[in-house]
């Protein structure tokens, strides 16, 4: 069954998608910037410079994180990582050898935004949910994947190809 709010989407062009991020616990924790890192060979002619990210130290290795890349009022991309941002963001920094990989689409958009003089902020949260077992035990479990899907469905970021109904 579809969640009752699934048909109510935030459109970055007409409303504050950042408010949706805040409502769901995401906070600014870093930014993308031009860097000296080389791109994979098939992206080099499209990337005038490499990419670097600066993320608060306590966010770099947190597992089960939902993150968003925000340029101005627009949420460009929402993603999730179980390994931590430092490990996940290497794909955006360098690109991926597989031409059709999402990392390449995101890397190109980040590069173009920065090249045009824009900025790209990194927002994140580490969501958890409580699960009550029949014996009364309460488990705290990661909720990053479900939250990623909810945010993609509600905000509809331009770089997220998958649009999931929740």
MDAnalysis code that builds the backbone (N, CA, C; Angstrom):
import MDAnalysis as mda
import numpy as np

u = mda.Universe.empty(498, n_residues=166, atom_resindex=np.repeat(np.arange(166), 3), trajectory=True)
u.add_TopologyAttr("name", ["N", "CA", "C"] * 166)
u.add_TopologyAttr("resid", np.arange(1, 167))
u.add_TopologyAttr("resname", ["UNK", "UNK", "UNK", "UNK", "UNK", "UNK", "UNK", "UNK", "UNK", "UNK", "UNK", "UNK", "UNK", "UNK", "UNK", "UNK", "UNK", "UNK", "UNK", "UNK", "UNK", "UNK", "UNK", "UNK", "UNK", "UNK", "UNK", "UNK", "UNK", "UNK", "UNK", "UNK", "UNK", "UNK", "UNK", "UNK", "UNK", "UNK", "UNK", "UNK", "UNK", "UNK", "UNK", "UNK", "UNK", "UNK", "UNK", "UNK", "UNK", "UNK", "UNK", "UNK", "UNK", "UNK", "UNK", "UNK", "UNK", "UNK", "UNK", "UNK", "UNK", "UNK", "UNK", "UNK", "UNK", "UNK", "UNK", "UNK", "UNK", "UNK", "UNK", "UNK", "UNK", "UNK", "UNK", "UNK", "UNK", "UNK", "UNK", "UNK", "UNK", "UNK", "UNK", "UNK", "UNK", "UNK", "UNK", "UNK", "UNK", "UNK", "UNK", "UNK", "UNK", "UNK", "UNK", "UNK", "UNK", "UNK", "UNK", "UNK", "UNK", "UNK", "UNK", "UNK", "UNK", "UNK", "UNK", "UNK", "UNK", "UNK", "UNK", "UNK", "UNK", "UNK", "UNK", "UNK", "UNK", "UNK", "UNK", "UNK", "UNK", "UNK", "UNK", "UNK", "UNK", "UNK", "UNK", "UNK", "UNK", "UNK", "UNK", "UNK", "UNK", "UNK", "UNK", "UNK", "UNK", "UNK", "UNK", "UNK", "UNK", "UNK", "UNK", "UNK", "UNK", "UNK", "UNK", "UNK", "UNK", "UNK", "UNK", "UNK", "UNK", "UNK", "UNK", "UNK", "UNK", "UNK", "UNK", "UNK", "UNK", "UNK", "UNK", "UNK", "UNK", "UNK"])
u.atoms.positions = np.array([
    [0.837, -1.181, 0.000],
    [0.000, 0.000, 0.000],
    [0.879, 1.239, 0.000],
    [0.517, 2.227, -0.775],
    [1.291, 3.448, -0.869],
    [1.062, 4.307, 0.374],
    [2.128, 4.880, 0.879],
    [2.046, 5.782, 2.020],
    [1.170, 6.970, 1.638],
    [0.306, 7.474, 2.544],
    [-0.617, 8.563, 2.203],
    [0.074, 9.827, 1.717],
    [1.299, 10.074, 2.146],
    [2.005, 11.287, 1.723],
    [2.779, 11.109, 0.428],
    [2.775, 9.921, -0.143],
    [3.619, 9.638, -1.302],
    [3.249, 10.467, -2.520],
    [2.026, 10.930, -2.608],
    [1.644, 11.735, -3.766],
    [1.910, 13.216, -3.545],
    [2.310, 13.601, -2.351],
    [2.631, 14.993, -2.059],
    [4.133, 15.154, -2.159],
    [4.596, 15.695, -3.262],
    [6.027, 15.819, -3.499],
    [6.465, 17.264, -3.366],
    [7.671, 17.437, -2.877],
    [8.272, 18.753, -2.843],
    [8.982, 18.952, -4.165],
    [8.672, 20.005, -4.857],
    [9.329, 20.312, -6.119],
    [10.367, 21.384, -5.852],
    [11.664, 21.072, -6.063],
    [12.707, 22.039, -5.759],
    [12.530, 23.371, -6.484],
    [11.862, 23.375, -7.616],
    [11.697, 24.615, -8.369],
    [10.622, 25.507, -7.763],
    [9.687, 24.938, -7.002],
    [8.573, 25.745, -6.529],
    [8.458, 25.838, -5.013],
    [9.252, 25.107, -4.278],
    [9.175, 25.191, -2.823],
    [10.536, 24.873, -2.221],
    [10.626, 24.973, -0.930],
    [11.906, 24.808, -0.259],
    [12.193, 23.340, 0.037],
    [12.916, 22.698, -0.854],
    [13.283, 21.294, -0.656],
    [14.194, 21.144, 0.557],
    [14.932, 22.195, 0.866],
    [15.798, 22.131, 2.050],
    [14.972, 21.984, 3.324],
    [13.772, 22.557, 3.346],
    [12.898, 22.392, 4.509],
    [12.521, 20.924, 4.685],
    [12.335, 20.221, 3.587],
    [12.030, 18.790, 3.654],
    [13.222, 18.030, 4.229],
    [14.427, 18.409, 3.820],
    [15.615, 17.770, 4.390],
    [15.672, 18.011, 5.897],
    [15.475, 19.261, 6.304],
    [15.510, 19.597, 7.735],
    [14.446, 18.819, 8.510],
    [13.245, 18.760, 7.952],
    [12.138, 18.058, 8.597],
    [12.487, 16.599, 8.867],
    [13.298, 16.023, 8.000],
    [13.676, 14.618, 8.130],
    [15.044, 14.433, 8.794],
    [15.547, 15.488, 9.427],
    [16.738, 15.371, 10.257],
    [18.072, 15.649, 9.601],
    [18.096, 16.003, 8.313],
    [19.372, 16.284, 7.669],
    [19.865, 17.675, 8.067],
    [21.173, 17.787, 8.235],
    [21.804, 19.056, 8.596],
    [23.011, 19.282, 7.685],
    [23.359, 20.546, 7.422],
    [24.567, 20.811, 6.631],
    [25.797, 20.321, 7.394],
    [26.688, 19.622, 6.695],
    [27.886, 19.106, 7.367],
    [29.133, 19.215, 6.500],
    [29.021, 19.840, 5.322],
    [30.194, 19.962, 4.467],
    [29.847, 20.553, 3.122],
    [30.811, 20.486, 2.209],
    [30.610, 21.046, 0.868],
    [31.588, 20.417, -0.117],
    [31.210, 20.478, -1.386],
    [32.090, 20.080, -2.482],
    [32.854, 21.307, -2.958],
    [34.065, 21.088, -3.461],
    [34.899, 22.178, -3.965],
    [35.784, 21.641, -5.086],
    [36.307, 22.537, -5.925],
    [37.289, 22.077, -6.915],
    [38.484, 21.456, -6.192],
    [39.039, 20.412, -6.782],
    [40.169, 19.727, -6.161],
    [41.154, 19.246, -7.204],
    [42.171, 18.570, -6.752],
    [43.240, 18.122, -7.640],
    [43.113, 16.657, -8.022],
    [42.031, 16.023, -7.678],
    [41.875, 14.599, -7.954],
    [41.530, 14.380, -9.419],
    [42.194, 13.430, -10.036],
    [41.949, 13.124, -11.447],
    [40.625, 12.386, -11.605],
    [40.017, 12.553, -12.758],
    [38.786, 11.841, -13.082],
    [39.126, 10.577, -13.859],
    [38.197, 9.627, -13.873],
    [38.385, 8.458, -14.724],
    [38.536, 8.945, -16.162],
    [39.209, 8.163, -16.984],
    [39.603, 8.621, -18.321],
    [38.439, 9.102, -19.182],
    [37.301, 8.447, -19.141],
    [36.204, 8.849, -20.027],
    [35.505, 10.134, -19.579],
    [35.859, 10.674, -18.410],
    [35.265, 11.937, -17.949],
    [36.234, 13.116, -18.019],
    [37.492, 12.857, -18.280],
    [38.500, 13.921, -18.198],
    [38.220, 15.103, -19.114],
    [37.720, 14.854, -20.314],
    [37.456, 15.975, -21.224],
    [36.219, 16.778, -20.815],
    [35.402, 16.246, -19.901],
    [34.201, 16.950, -19.448],
    [34.377, 17.613, -18.085],
    [35.501, 17.357, -17.448],
    [35.742, 17.889, -16.104],
    [36.964, 18.801, -16.136],
    [36.719, 20.099, -16.008],
    [37.804, 21.077, -16.061],
    [38.731, 20.976, -14.855],
    [38.249, 20.372, -13.796],
    [39.041, 20.207, -12.580],
    [38.508, 18.999, -11.820],
    [39.279, 18.554, -10.861],
    [38.839, 17.453, -10.020],
    [37.908, 17.957, -8.929],
    [37.407, 17.047, -8.136],
    [36.509, 17.397, -7.037],
    [37.127, 17.001, -5.703],
    [36.844, 17.806, -4.711],
    [37.223, 17.502, -3.336],
    [36.011, 17.793, -2.465],
    [35.911, 17.107, -1.365],
    [34.825, 17.406, -0.433],
    [35.419, 17.683, 0.931],
    [34.763, 18.526, 1.647],
    [35.133, 18.814, 3.025],
    [33.908, 18.475, 3.861],
    [34.060, 17.502, 4.746],
    [32.969, 17.069, 5.611],
    [33.483, 17.083, 7.042],
    [32.640, 17.537, 7.960],
    [33.034, 17.536, 9.364],
    [33.566, 16.156, 9.744],
    [34.647, 16.130, 10.492],
    [35.351, 14.885, 10.803],
    [34.437, 13.806, 11.379],
    [33.515, 14.188, 12.239],
    [32.659, 13.176, 12.865],
    [31.661, 12.551, 11.892],
    [31.506, 13.115, 10.708],
    [30.603, 12.550, 9.703],
    [31.307, 11.603, 8.736],
    [32.605, 11.679, 8.613],
    [33.333, 10.940, 7.573],
    [33.121, 9.427, 7.606],
    [33.099, 8.850, 8.786],
    [33.045, 7.389, 8.876],
    [31.769, 6.859, 9.529],
    [30.816, 7.722, 9.797],
    [29.555, 7.237, 10.370],
    [28.875, 6.286, 9.397],
    [28.448, 5.127, 9.880],
    [27.737, 4.203, 8.986],
    [26.257, 4.572, 8.866],
    [25.617, 4.039, 7.852],
    [24.168, 4.162, 7.654],
    [23.709, 5.620, 7.646],
    [24.264, 6.370, 6.718],
    [23.992, 7.799, 6.598],
    [23.193, 8.072, 5.329],
    [22.237, 8.985, 5.433],
    [21.551, 9.538, 4.266],
    [22.167, 10.908, 4.032],
    [22.532, 11.201, 2.784],
    [23.152, 12.483, 2.463],
    [22.449, 13.109, 1.266],
    [22.599, 14.416, 1.159],
    [22.024, 15.145, 0.026],
    [23.023, 16.189, -0.433],
    [23.046, 16.426, -1.740],
    [23.869, 17.481, -2.320],
    [22.923, 18.612, -2.703],
    [23.175, 19.797, -2.145],
    [22.262, 20.927, -2.273],
    [22.974, 22.100, -2.930],
    [22.389, 22.602, -4.019],
    [22.925, 23.775, -4.721],
    [21.852, 24.855, -4.691],
    [22.100, 25.909, -3.939],
    [21.097, 26.961, -3.797],
    [19.862, 26.400, -3.123],
    [18.719, 26.545, -3.774],
    [17.460, 26.024, -3.234],
    [17.193, 24.586, -3.671],
    [17.953, 24.086, -4.628],
    [17.673, 22.772, -5.214],
    [18.451, 21.653, -4.536],
    [17.769, 20.569, -4.280],
    [18.418, 19.339, -3.844],
    [18.732, 18.570, -5.124],
    [20.022, 18.435, -5.426],
    [20.441, 17.786, -6.665],
    [20.376, 16.266, -6.581],
    [20.731, 15.726, -5.414],
    [20.862, 14.278, -5.293],
    [20.692, 13.867, -3.840],
    [20.055, 12.732, -3.632],
    [19.938, 12.122, -2.306],
    [20.510, 10.717, -2.411],
    [21.375, 10.367, -1.470],
    [21.982, 9.043, -1.470],
    [22.076, 8.478, -0.069],
    [22.569, 7.250, 0.003],
    [22.686, 6.540, 1.272],
    [23.972, 5.737, 1.243],
    [24.633, 5.652, 2.378],
    [25.826, 4.816, 2.467],
    [25.850, 4.076, 3.789],
    [26.176, 2.808, 3.728],
    [26.344, 2.039, 4.962],
    [27.800, 2.061, 5.406],
    [28.699, 2.450, 4.500],
    [30.135, 2.414, 4.787],
    [30.695, 3.736, 5.301],
    [29.955, 4.812, 5.208],
    [30.460, 6.123, 5.595],
    [30.729, 6.985, 4.376],
    [30.663, 8.284, 4.571],
    [30.806, 9.214, 3.453],
    [32.204, 9.193, 2.843],
    [33.231, 9.035, 3.652],
    [34.593, 9.043, 3.110],
    [34.759, 7.945, 2.062],
    [34.238, 6.774, 2.343],
    [34.333, 5.670, 1.387],
    [33.413, 5.897, 0.189],
    [32.201, 6.357, 0.430],
    [31.221, 6.503, -0.652],
    [31.568, 7.631, -1.609],
    [32.088, 8.728, -1.096],
    [32.299, 9.905, -1.931],
    [33.470, 9.762, -2.899],
    [34.288, 8.737, -2.754],
    [35.368, 8.505, -3.722],
    [34.796, 8.324, -5.125],
    [33.645, 7.693, -5.231],
    [33.016, 7.495, -6.537],
    [32.620, 8.799, -7.202],
    [32.195, 9.767, -6.405],
    [31.844, 11.075, -6.964],
    [33.098, 11.887, -7.261],
    [34.124, 11.701, -6.454],
    [35.373, 12.442, -6.641],
    [36.054, 12.041, -7.953],
    [36.135, 10.751, -8.222],
    [36.865, 10.262, -9.390],
    [35.971, 9.903, -10.571],
    [34.739, 9.514, -10.307],
    [33.886, 8.942, -11.336],
    [34.031, 7.432, -11.313],
    [33.298, 6.772, -12.190],
    [33.291, 5.319, -12.222],
    [33.664, 4.843, -13.621],
    [34.476, 3.798, -13.732],
    [34.841, 3.285, -15.056],
    [33.641, 2.847, -15.902],
    [32.557, 2.438, -15.262],
    [31.348, 2.065, -15.991],
    [30.648, 3.354, -16.430],
    [30.616, 3.612, -17.712],
    [30.134, 4.886, -18.254],
    [28.738, 5.248, -17.766],
    [27.842, 4.282, -17.654],
    [26.451, 4.571, -17.290],
    [26.221, 4.676, -15.781],
    [27.260, 4.561, -14.969],
    [27.106, 4.572, -13.517],
    [26.620, 5.930, -13.007],
    [25.770, 5.901, -11.994],
    [25.226, 7.117, -11.383],
    [26.323, 8.047, -10.880],
    [27.410, 7.500, -10.360],
    [28.500, 8.341, -9.853],
    [28.968, 9.340, -10.905],
    [29.002, 8.923, -12.158],
    [29.464, 9.810, -13.228],
    [28.487, 10.960, -13.463],
    [27.206, 10.657, -13.476],
    [26.185, 11.692, -13.662],
    [26.262, 12.719, -12.526],
    [26.442, 12.236, -11.307],
    [26.534, 13.127, -10.153],
    [27.821, 13.946, -10.224],
    [28.935, 13.299, -10.529],
    [30.219, 14.004, -10.629],
    [30.157, 15.127, -11.658],
    [29.574, 14.846, -12.815],
    [29.474, 15.875, -13.858],
    [28.608, 17.047, -13.401],
    [27.509, 16.771, -12.737],
    [26.636, 17.850, -12.253],
    [27.331, 18.683, -11.179],
    [28.041, 18.034, -10.272],
    [28.781, 18.769, -9.246],
    [29.837, 19.656, -9.895],
    [30.569, 19.098, -10.849],
    [31.622, 19.849, -11.536],
    [31.041, 21.054, -12.268],
    [29.957, 20.848, -13.003],
    [29.338, 21.957, -13.753],
    [28.825, 23.053, -12.822],
    [28.237, 22.660, -11.711],
    [27.732, 23.648, -10.750],
    [28.877, 24.487, -10.195],
    [29.954, 23.838, -9.795],
    [31.108, 24.558, -9.257],
    [31.781, 25.406, -10.336],
    [31.873, 24.877, -11.541],
    [32.503, 25.606, -12.644],
    [31.722, 26.878, -12.978],
    [30.410, 26.851, -12.793],
    [29.563, 28.016, -13.062],
    [29.564, 29.005, -11.895],
    [30.359, 28.722, -10.873],
    [30.453, 29.633, -9.735],
    [29.489, 29.324, -8.603],
    [28.754, 28.231, -8.726],
    [27.821, 27.846, -7.673],
    [28.520, 27.098, -6.557],
    [27.758, 26.777, -5.548],
    [28.283, 25.981, -4.444],
    [27.389, 24.759, -4.261],
    [27.968, 23.714, -3.708],
    [27.214, 22.491, -3.439],
    [27.479, 22.082, -1.997],
    [26.450, 22.211, -1.176],
    [26.549, 21.829, 0.231],
    [26.216, 20.351, 0.384],
    [26.795, 19.752, 1.398],
    [26.510, 18.361, 1.744],
    [25.709, 18.376, 3.045],
    [24.536, 17.761, 3.003],
    [23.673, 17.625, 4.182],
    [23.608, 16.142, 4.528],
    [23.413, 15.817, 5.804],
    [23.363, 14.401, 6.177],
    [22.600, 14.178, 7.474],
    [22.210, 12.929, 7.660],
    [21.637, 12.453, 8.920],
    [21.956, 10.972, 9.056],
    [21.889, 10.490, 10.272],
    [22.107, 9.073, 10.555],
    [20.845, 8.550, 11.249],
    [19.814, 8.243, 10.462],
    [18.522, 7.886, 11.056],
    [18.502, 6.485, 11.657],
    [17.764, 6.372, 12.747],
    [17.577, 5.080, 13.394],
    [16.100, 4.903, 13.702],
    [15.693, 3.673, 13.805],
    [14.313, 3.346, 14.153],
    [14.332, 2.330, 15.288],
    [13.273, 2.327, 16.058],
    [13.141, 1.355, 17.137],
    [12.216, 0.234, 16.690],
    [12.614, -0.971, 16.997],
    [11.831, -2.155, 16.653],
    [11.551, -2.911, 17.945],
    [10.279, -3.029, 18.279],
    [9.882, -3.737, 19.503],
    [9.615, -5.200, 19.185],
    [10.292, -6.073, 19.897],
    [10.106, -7.507, 19.722],
    [9.002, -7.997, 20.661],
    [8.400, -9.144, 20.350],
    [7.306, -9.668, 21.186],
    [7.683, -9.863, 22.653],
    [8.963, -10.107, 22.933],
    [9.368, -10.323, 24.330],
    [9.636, -9.018, 25.078],
    [9.370, -7.876, 24.424],
    [9.573, -6.582, 25.068],
    [10.914, -5.943, 24.776],
    [11.811, -6.681, 24.164],
    [13.106, -6.130, 23.791],
    [12.908, -5.078, 22.696],
    [13.607, -3.978, 22.837],
    [13.549, -2.928, 21.821],
    [14.918, -2.839, 21.159],
    [14.924, -3.009, 19.857],
    [16.160, -2.903, 19.087],
    [16.205, -1.553, 18.380],
    [17.376, -0.970, 18.310],
    [17.578, 0.232, 17.514],
    [18.274, -0.209, 16.236],
    [17.657, 0.096, 15.103],
    [18.179, -0.366, 13.817],
    [18.368, 0.819, 12.873],
    [19.320, 0.707, 11.931],
    [19.507, 1.770, 10.948],
    [18.253, 1.944, 10.091],
    [17.927, 3.187, 9.788],
    [16.771, 3.490, 8.937],
    [17.192, 4.314, 7.723],
    [18.457, 4.201, 7.338],
    [18.966, 5.045, 6.256],
    [18.354, 4.711, 4.898],
    [18.219, 3.454, 4.573],
    [17.674, 3.090, 3.260],
    [16.214, 3.529, 3.112],
    [15.344, 3.252, 4.092],
    [13.960, 3.730, 3.940],
    [13.860, 5.254, 3.871],
    [14.674, 5.961, 4.658],
    [14.614, 7.425, 4.605],
    [15.094, 7.939, 3.254],
    [16.139, 7.329, 2.706],
    [16.597, 7.726, 1.369],
    [15.444, 7.614, 0.367],
    [14.729, 6.510, 0.404],
    [13.628, 6.291, -0.536],
    [12.502, 7.305, -0.342],
    [12.190, 7.626, 0.906],
    [11.153, 8.628, 1.187],
    [11.568, 9.987, 0.631],
    [12.809, 10.386, 0.881],
    [13.269, 11.696, 0.408],
    [13.298, 11.776, -1.117],
    [13.734, 10.717, -1.770],
    [13.742, 10.711, -3.237],
    [12.315, 10.857, -3.768],
    [11.378, 10.148, -3.175],
    [9.983, 10.215, -3.629],
    [9.368, 11.589, -3.382],
    [9.704, 12.213, -2.280],
    [9.087, 13.504, -1.944],
    [9.750, 14.690, -2.625],
    [11.063, 14.667, -2.722],
    [11.780, 15.819, -3.282],
    [11.968, 15.693, -4.788],
    [12.161, 14.483, -5.263],
    [12.423, 14.217, -6.681],
    [13.669, 14.967, -7.188],
    [14.822, 14.688, -6.588],
    [16.056, 15.352, -7.033],
    [16.356, 15.037, -8.494],
    [16.857, 16.017, -9.203],
    [17.064, 15.854, -10.646],
    [18.054, 14.747, -10.999],
    [18.991, 14.419, -10.129],
    [19.993, 13.403, -10.451],
    [19.622, 11.998, -9.986],
    [18.545, 11.869, -9.236],
    [18.087, 10.545, -8.817],
    [17.172, 9.989, -9.893],
    [17.632, 8.978, -10.575],
    [16.844, 8.380, -11.648],
    [15.712, 7.556, -11.072],
    [16.005, 6.808, -10.012],
    [14.959, 5.983, -9.417],
    [14.002, 6.877, -8.641],
    [12.747, 6.772, -8.935],
    [11.718, 7.524, -8.224],
    [10.801, 6.497, -7.583],
    [10.982, 6.265, -6.305],
    [10.269, 5.206, -5.617],
    [8.995, 5.725, -4.965],
    [7.950, 4.952, -5.032],
    [6.714, 5.271, -4.312],
    [6.843, 4.695, -2.913],
    [6.513, 5.489, -1.921],
    [6.585, 5.008, -0.532],
    [5.224, 5.069, 0.110],
])
